[in-house]
Structure formats: structure tokens, C-alpha cells
Amino acid sequence: MILHDEQAKLFTLHTRNTTYQMKVGQYGVLLHTYYGPRLRGGDLAYLIQYADRGFSPAPPEAGDGRTFSLDTVPQEYSASGVGDFRQPSIRAELADGSQVVDLRYAGCELRHGKYALDGMPAFYAGEGAADTLVIELEDPVSQLRVELLYGVLEEYDLITRAVRVVNGGSCSVRLLQVSSLCLDFQRADLDLIMFDGRHTMERCPSRAPLRPGVQGAGSVRGMSSHQHNPFVVLCEPGAGEDNGGCWGAMLLYSGGFQAEVERDQFDNSRLVMGIQPRQFCWTLEPGEAFTAPEAAMVYAHNGLTAMSRQLHRAIRERLIRPPQGGMRHPVLINSWEAAYYDFDTEKLVELARASAELGVDLFVLDDGWFGRRDSDRRGLGDWWVNEEKLPGGLEALAERIGELGMELGIWIEPEMVSEDSQLYRDHPDWVLAAPGRAPTRGRSQLVLDFSRKEVRDHIYESLRPVLSCPGLTYVKWDMNRSLTDVWSAALPPQRQGEVLHRYVLGVYELLERLRRDYSHILIEGCAGGGGRFDGGMLYYTPQIWCSDNTDAMDRLRIQYGTSFGYPACAVGAHVSAVPNEQTGRSVPLETRGVAAMSGTFGYEMDLGRCTEEEKEIVRRQIRAFRERRELLQTGDYYRLTSPFEAGPYTAWQQVSADRRQALVSVVTGAVRANAPFALLRLKGLDPDLDYRVNGGEELYPGDALMAAGYPLPSLPGDYQAFQLHLEAERG
Ligand code: DGJ
């Protein structure tokens, strides 16, 4: 619900459990008054205090007045060069060379339904399910207009934001920064949680109290990156999984981003999130507009679990789009770790046959099927089937796979090109490369200039025969290097700062085209695993390969960190062979299955090599996943313990919406002799119901399971796993 009190110039956004408020204050400055637990209403501007502070200047209209300073008041979207020395939300260079942008209230508009963003990802909701508020700010001198867009998804406790900048003046303007979100707090007693890592070890949470100054994370790699994630949490210092105020902010963007929090001199804090300003400069001619990507905010008064669940539900139901969003994720076998580049039709069919016999639905042919791609040094860009490996092409393979009762999936990496490829020989100027410099290689490949329509069109046309193959229902879209040498042959020198964002828009445009023209195909996102695991990609690719690290014990950490912002149904997770390719560790097959089941379950190994006993385990795993798919992928998610702490086990739990069913997964670490007994306290059950565990005779009261726990068996050996399936007694 959006309330606009015209007289008081007050905007109050209510969701079911939260309230967000802004007010047009003195001199038309848009102040931020509140974001937190739902309140009855009222004007919360009383919270803002004014004083004459040294070195905090006042706007010219204040005359002799010295108590109003942009340097000290909480604002909705911070300007630049006019007395606020904290993090700006927008920076621009005007035609006269000045970098001054002063923003004052100019008007507002309320609309039913949720705004959409042309060519960019955004949460969606029909009329009745969301409302939109547009607040217009204007720089009176340059006539640069800033439209702040707010989407209120009341039932989801979700508020989205986006920003549109219009050049209403008569001279061109160079935008140097346009952030999507600015959130001011009149407090500094907050912890910042970020999700950092590296290739094969993504999204490990780090938590620290705010210290004076600027802190944060960002990516300058042209992708959201393995190293940092465009999702951050600010929370009260004592906040835990079940207690404390938590504010989550997510940028729906797959390119470089910046997320920074500044704790200022007076113990206020400001979070600013948006496109990475480094290497960004966008020229706006008179009348032109620039739109910054969407950011989403959630608040939970009762801890991190509740905050995560709000995001999970909103992403599942209002970001991931049908039909793919509603599609049941197939149990798949991926050829990568089983075959790498070394295969032919017969080998693939054998892999598929062994998997089909055990109940797998979909065979995904990974890298190596096209051009002269027999290593990662060549072939990218030549999207025609290598008939030496696959005589009769994909159609023949799809037919053989179809005879086994399976569907076919295929790997592509459309954004990249190898120098040893026909595409590069024909179009060497299609790559990102600065004039006079040989471009940097990453995984021996170069980056195609996806900011150019003709490049995307060519890729689309060359992919069409592949995507049109009958029986093909799945595509894995990979991306295997960071962007460097950012320069486009299609743009003039003064517009080179637009390349990175135009690249991301190009990726979105091609993804949208594939979605539209091949709506029966489920697209999995991937960037060397989880290098582009973000809300932007989830709008186009309902699931994302979470990490190239398939070691189950490492995966517990990666999936734990990922779960703070993203739902299990988005997390690509497979069982792979042991010793693990990435770590050399051997983890029992049961355990690898339990870890992969908390994602979009599948296998990435030669199942034909399994012993009969192992095959039986695989059959059981697939049956269990099918039976519990709904619960695993859409159940309320509880992190029961953290794999980053030194406890004897890691546990998590999914609970059905009606709380009559739950699945508890437990994985032990290195075994300890004569270990203490363990009682695991469960969460989210109905205290008034009794539960049967794994179909056993005994009934356990829900209240006791939560207050006192369930006795865990002690298992011999390292890295053991088990699951407890709880069903409420019918009553
Ligand atoms: C990186 C991906 O994350 C892997 O799963 C695999 O598809 C390889 N690329 C193929 O080159």
C-alpha cells in the first residue's frame, strides 16, 4: 500500500510487515525517515534532528540558517557536489565541466501494478498485487530529472527500486554514476554481511560491525563475479537466524556493481548500491533517458532466516518467470566431468543409457560438441556440430537419447570466441579490444562485443539450428572469463564508458530472445560455476550452476552462503565422482546426494562405472528427490547450523507451507572417537502437531522437537549424511 499525504508531503509504503517512509523536507530535499517494522503511520520526520555542525554547509536558500545540511540529514537519493560529503547516489559532468547535481522534489505519480524496466530484469506483479510510486527530483540548473521508481509487493514484504535519469536540459550530460538504491539509517550499530569468495568457492558470508568510513564490495570484472555478490545484509549487532532486525538489499544486475556502506561522523549509515561507477560514463543528449537496474529491499524483524525466506519466495514467485519458473526441474546428467572434450556419439549414448536405467530424465551434453573444440583453446564461436564426433549432428544424438526416454540439453558459451575459430578469422574486430593493444586472454579466449547488435544477431542465427533440434529442451549458457580491454569498435571515444553496461544489456537482450522464441527450453545460467549468480540472471535463467566445485563438503559452504539471498530451486547442484576433481577429497555417495538435493539435483559422472550397490543408492536418491522435489525446492528453508563453524555436523531443513512435512538434512565432518551425543533442535514445525520420523512408529511432539531437539545417530567414518523426513500425524 502506498500512502501519499499531499499536505505533509509524506510518502509511506506499507507491506504486510514493514513500513518505508520519505518526506519532502526543507528546500524540497527528499528525506528518508524510516525503514523497518510496520508502523501505524504518522509523520516520522520528528526522528530527524538539526544542529549547526562545523564544516557541514547549508544550501543557499537557507540564508543565514546553518542547521540544515545535506551532510547530516538522511536522504532518499544523495546528490553530489552540494554539501553532502558522504557516498553520492548520482554523479554527472555537465556541459560546463562542473560535477554538481542538486536534487529537489518536482512531483510524484502513483500507479496500480508494478513498473517494468525495458530490456532489464525486474520483479513482476500484476495490478492488485503491487503498486508503483514514481517520485521526480530535479536539478534546477541542468534540468537533469531523476525519477525514483518504487514497486511495493505488499504480500511479499518486498520493495523494489529503480532510477530513471532524463536529460531535460538543452546540453549533453555525462553520467558518471547512477546508483539504484540509497538507504540511510540514523544509526551505526549495524553489522554488514557480504558474500565473498573466488572461483570454486563462491558466496562465503563475512560479517563485521560497521566501522567509521566506507566499506563494502563490488565487482569490476564486467560480471557480478565469483569474488563478490550483489546482495548484502545490514543487521542489528546481535541478530541471528531467528532474532534481530535484518535489512537485505539485492541488485538485479549481472555486470560490475558497487555496494558500499558509509558510517559517517555522526554515526549515521548509508548503503548505496548500483552499477559499478569505475569504467562507467554514459552520455545523455537532451531528451534522452538512462535507466539504472532494479534493486530489491526486504526487512525482517526476526532474523536472517525470515529475511532469506522473504527473498526466496519473492524470487521463486515474482522474479523467475513462467513457463520455465513453473517447470519441474528435471533430474539431469551432465557430461562435463564424465567426458570433458573426449567423446563421440557412442560414448555419450552409453553415458546416457547408464543414467536412464537409473531414472535420470535429461542428458546435458556440455562443452566440446561444436567446431574444432577439442580443448578450451579453440572453437568458441563456431556453433556448428562437429560431425566427426557426432555423425548425423545433434538430431541423430537427440534421437538416440530420445529412444532411451530422455530429453537432450546442450552447453553453449555465446559471449566468447577463440582466436582459433572461423568466427574470429572472419570478424577479428568483433571482440572487446582497445586500439593498438592485443587483448588479454582469459581461459585462452576473447570476449565478443555483445554491446553490438550485429554480433548478437550473428550468434543468434548460428545458434538457431542447434536450438531448433527436436528433443532439445535445455540449454546451459556458460561464460568463462572476466571482461578486460573494454573498448567497442562500434562506439565513438566519448561513449566508451557505456560499453560494459551495453554489454550486459546485450546479454539480457539475447537471453530474452531465446526465451521468447524457444519457450520450451529451460536455460541454466553458468559463469565458470557461480560467477554470475545474481537476481538479474535469474529473471532469464531459472537455475544457475552454483559452482564448479562439486566437492560435497565445499558445496555445503557454498550453498549455505548462497541460501541467504537465493532459493534452493535456483541452485544448480550435482553429484560427481570421487576423488573429487577439484579437491581430491572422497565423500560417500549418500552424502554427495544429500548435498546435491538441496538444489536442482543431477549427476556429473559416468554412472556406468558405479558398482551395483552404488547404482542402487543412485536409484534411491532419484526416487527420494522426485518424491520430495516440491518440499526441497519450495519449502521454507532453515539453516540449522553453519558449515563455517567448527561443529560436528552441518544441518539444514525444509518445511512445507502447511508445516505438516519437513526434511532435515545432516552431514557430519571428520569423525571423532567417543563423541558426545547430539540433539538437533528443529525449526518451523507446528508445535501442536506430532511428527513421525522416516515412517517410524514413534510420534514426536513438534514443540519438543523444536525446544529440546531430536537425537542424532552417531555414524562411523568421515563425512556421513542422513535425512529425517518428518510427517505430521493426521488428526
Ligand atoms: C565451466 C562450467 O562451469 C563447467 O560446468 C563446464 O561447463 C565448463 N565450463 C565447460 O567448459
Residues whose N, C-alpha, C, O or C-beta is under 5 A from the ligand:
A	BS01	DGJ	W336 D366 D367 C526 G528 G529 D548
